[in-house]
Amino acid sequence: MRIFLLFFTIFITACKDKSTFQHFFADNQWNYKDSLKFEFENLDNQIPYQIQLKANFTEDFKYTNLYIKFRMIDPENQETESITNFVLTEPNGKWLIPKKWNDYHADFTLNEAVKFDKKGKYQFWITQYLREDVIEGIKNLELEIIKK
């Protein structure tokens, strides 16, 4: 019983250092019109955080890159926006990211060290930014806010 309690305490403590949100795409398709919204509150304004984006792809993903528009809105409605290109395959289609089971898994750093200076709710919006309205072969996205 003591081992279980110790493990449970370590697990709970480790989870406090990271907040995670996930979105699974119906039919493994992401429409340009479907922006993903994630909200975080009560972030410690004294320490920096790393913002990570994780994604799983199927063999049906036929693009070399994934372009995303990332928008952050702070509690005072001030916006920060960036467009980021993540290279996933070589021009010949060979994957540059590891395969786990039947899918390809990628971890992207959106921001290495950001401070959330204002108290309140932060909104994060992620939009696919390719030249096509619908991209196929993307299973899910996960946004992590990790204490540094």
C-alpha positions, 0 to 999 in steps of 0.5 A: 500500500505504501508503494502505491501511495508513493507512486500516486504522489509522484504521479500527481506531482509530476502532472502539476508541471504540465497541462495537456489538451488533445483533439482527435480529428474525425476521419483523420481530416482537418478542415481549414475552417476548423480552428482548435481552441485550447484554454489554460488558467492559473498559470504561474506568472513567475516561471517560464513555460515551454509550449509543445505541439504533438501530432500523429499522422497516418500514411495518408498524409501526403504533404512534406510539411505541416503549416500551422497558424498559432494564435495566443490571446492573453487575459486582456485580449492582446493577441500574438500570432505566428505561422510555423512550418514543420518539415515531416518528410523528405521531398521523395516522401520518406518520413523524417519523424519516427513511426510508432505502431501504425502512425508517425509521431511528431513533437514540435516546440512552439515556444521554448520559454514563455512567461504568462505575466497576466493572471487569468485565462489564456486562449490558444488557437491552432489552424492548419495553414496549407493550401488545401481546405482539407488535409487528410492523414492527421489523427490528433493534435496535443498541446502541452504547456510545460513548466521549465 
